[in-house]
Amino acid sequence: MFQIITDTSANLPSELAAEKDLTVIPFPYFVNGARHTCLDTEGFDGKTFYGAMREGAEVTTSQINPQNYIDVMRPVLQKGLDILFVGMSSGISGAYHSAELAAEELRMEFPERKIRLVDTIGASLGEGLLVLRAVRDKLAGLSLDAIYEKLMDLRHRLCNIFTVDDLKYLRKGGRLSNLSFIVGTILQIKPLLKGNEEGRIVAFAKLRGRKKALEELAKRYDEYVVNAEEQTIGIAHADCPEDAAYLIELLRRNHPPKEILTVGYEPVTGSHVGPGTLALFFEAREGCRSM
């Protein structure tokens, strides 16, 4: 028996996480110096949060430290359960390294237990969809090690692509690896960005105008998606539901997926990409991360 553990960066609705018996560790964030966490995504007021960011509210984040992981994982191990932890990309946060440090300590304390860690090289539903795949495979009776191996393969084929309304948030956090690629933002150039093979954020295309950027997201989906009719794909938006609805319309034209999970960006990941961000996550053919 094993427990699936993730963090709030997975961006899964809290009701869904409870239904799937997931343990979720919260990332802390700060608004004008006041500390918050967000485990209740249904109660999170994204419109107010992102509106405050647009008005200049100072939002910062902090990674989960090793002791936080230990405090959550130790009781699980004490119950005689193994652990599958599915976490945020190490390419954009040091939190995964904290999880590794915690696991190293706990393996010494519980040598008879298994602790498997998956660096999703993704965030938001790029992480969350892998968590849901783990849940599905667990219910199907797969072993901890079998699920771990599947996730370690699938993470390289889970496409994470998005567009932002303003690059200043990624620029401020230092999370855009090829900032020099983007020029001409004052001319309404909208970038397309992705998670690369190392889980870092890079820009890979530039479009003139928001509508063309959304249409390009759908075009890349049509080009790279595999077995769409069998997939749950993910869409995350930072207070731009109309754009999310338009993207859904485009995605259903040529390769309609089995299901679309649409969420508002949770505050930690969302604060780094900024208001107006729209992201798409789906299982793709090989090469999607090097497009």
N, C-alpha and C positions, 0 to 999 in steps of 0.2 A: 504494500500500500504506500502511496505517496501523495503529497500535497503540492498543488501548483501555486506558486507565489509569483507575483509580479509587482509593478509599481504603478503609480498614478499616471505616469507618462504613457501607459498603454491606452489611455483615453477611452476605456470601456465604460458604458453606462453603469452606474452603481447597482441598479436593480439587476442587470445582466450578470455582473460580477458575483452578486449574492446568489443568484439562481444557479450559477455554475460552480459554486463553492470555492471561489478563488480567494486567496489571501492577498490583499493589496496594501503595499507600503507607500505612505504618502511622501511626495517631495514637498519641502517647505518653500514658500515664496513670501515676498514682502512687498506691501503696497505703502509707499511713503513711510517706510520704516516699520510698519506694523506687520507682525508675523502671522501667516495663515497656512492652512493646509486645505486640500479639497478632496475628500473621499466621497462626498455626496455630489456626484455630477448632476443629478436631477435638480438639486437645490442651487447649483451654481448659476448666477446671473451673468451670463456672458455678455449680454448687451451693455449692462452697466460697467462691467470690468473693462471691456475693450473701448467703450466710450470714454472711460476715465483715462485710458492710455492715450487715446487721441487728443485728449485735453491736456496731456503732459504729466500725468501721474507717474511717479518713479516706481517702477516694478523691477525687483531683483529676485534672484532665486538662489538656492543653496542645494548642494548635492546631499544625498542620504549618506550618513557616515557609517563606518563598520559596526558601531555599537547598535545603531538602529536596526540593522539587518540581524544582528545576533539576538536582540530582544524579541524579534518576531520569529526567527527560525528555531531558537532553542526550545521553546515549548512544543513545537511541532515534532522535533526530534525526540523529546522526552516522552511523547505519546507513542513512540515506536514507528513513526512514519518517516519515509524518505522524502527528499525535497527535489522538485524541479523548479528552478528559478528562471524566469524569462524577463530580461531586463532591457533597459534603454541602451542605445548604441554607445559603446565606449569611445566612438569617434567624436561625440559631441558633449559627453559628460564624464566626469571622473567617478560617478556613482557605481558603475559596473566594477571598477577596480576595488571600491569599498566592499562590494559584495564578495569579490574574490578573497579579500583579506578576512572577512567574516567567515567565509566557508572554510578557509584554511584553519582558522582557530577551532571551529566547530567540528571539523573532521578529527582533530586531535582529541576532542572531548567525547565524541561519539564515533569511534572507529568502525563500529558495526553498521552504521547508517550510510546511505548514499546521498550525496548532494551534487546535483548536476546544474551547471549554470549555462544559460544560453545568452550570448551577446547577440541581440537581434540585428545589429547594425541598422536599426531603424528607431523611429519614435512615433508617438501618436498611434494611429491604427496600423502603421508599419510594424509596430510591436504588438498591438492588440490582436491583430488577425492571427499572428503566430500563437498567442495565448489561446485563442479560440480553437485553433487547430489542435493544440495540445489537449484541450478539454475533450474535443470530439474523439481523438484517438484513445484517450484514457477510457472514455465510455465504451469504446469499441473493444476494450480489453488489451490494448497494447501495453507492453512493459515500459517502465521508466526509461531504460536504456534505448529501446526502439524509438520512442517518441523523441528522445534527445537527438538521436542520429537524424531523424526526419527533419526536425527543426533546424539543425545545423546545415542541412542541405537546402531547405526551402528558403531560408533567410536570404540566400544569394539570388533567388528568383522572385522575391517579393518586391515589386516595383514601388518605390516611394517617390512620387513626383508632385510638385506643387508650384504655385505662383504666389507672389506676395504683392501687396498694394504699395508698400514702402520698404526699401531695403535698409532703412536706418536701424531697425531693430536687430537684424542679423549682423549689420556692421558694428553696432554697439557691443554686442556680445562676442564678437570675434569668431562667429560660427560659420562664416562663409569663407571657404578655403581659396576661392579664386575670384576675389572681389574685383580684380583688375579686368576681368572679363566683361563686367557690366559697365557700360558707359551710356550717357545720354538719357538718364532718368527724367530730366526736365522736359524731354521731348515725348513723354508718355511711353517710353520703352519699358515693357513689362518682361521680366525674366522668367524663364522656367528653370526650376531647381530640382535637384534629386539627391538621394542618398547614394553615394558611390560604394565601391566594393569594401572600402574601409569604414563605411558608416559615417563619412564626413559629408557635409552639405556643399555641393558645387553647383554653379550655374552652367547650363548646357545649351540654352537657346534664348533669343531675345525677340520679342514680338512688339509690334506697334499697337498699343491699346489693350485694354482688359478683355474685350470680347474675343479678340484673336488669340490671346493667351489661353482662354478657356477652351476655345475650339482646338487649339494645339494639344491640350491635355487629352481631349477626346481622340484626336488623331493618333497620338502615341499609344493610347489604350488599344485602339483598333489594330495598330501595327504589332503590338507585343503580347496582348492577352492570349492565354491558352485556356481552352475548355471553359469559356465564359459561362455557359449554361449550367455549369456545376459549381460555380464560385459564389462565395460571399465577398463582394468587394467593399472597400471602405472609402468614405468621403468625410473629411474633417474641415470645418470652416471656422474662422474667427470673426463672427458677427457679420457674415455675408450670406444669409440663407437664400436670397434670390439667385445669387451666382451658383450656389450648390444645386438649386432646383434646375437651373439651365444646364449645368453639367450633366445631371442625371438624365435629362431629356436627350442630350447628345449621345450619351453612353448607350442608351436603349435603342438607338436607331439601327446599328449594324450588328453588334454583338451583345445583346441584352444578357446581363448576368442573372444568376439564380436569385440573388438577393443583394440589396445595397444597404449597408449599415452606415447611416449618416449621423455624425455627432458634432457638437460644438467643441472646438479646441479647449481642453482643460487649461487652467491658467499658467502652469509652469512652461510646458512646451509652447503654448500659445504666446506667452510673453516674449519669447525669443524670435518668433517669426512675425508677430505683430498683427494688429487688426487688419481685416480684409484678406488674410491668407486663405487660400483654398487648396486642399491637398487631396490626392487620389492614390489609393493603394490597391494593388491587385497582383495576383500570381501571373507571372509572365514567362515567356520563353527565355532561354539563355541569352545573355548579352544586354538585358534591360538596364543593368546598372552601369553599363559602359556606352549607352546610347549617345 
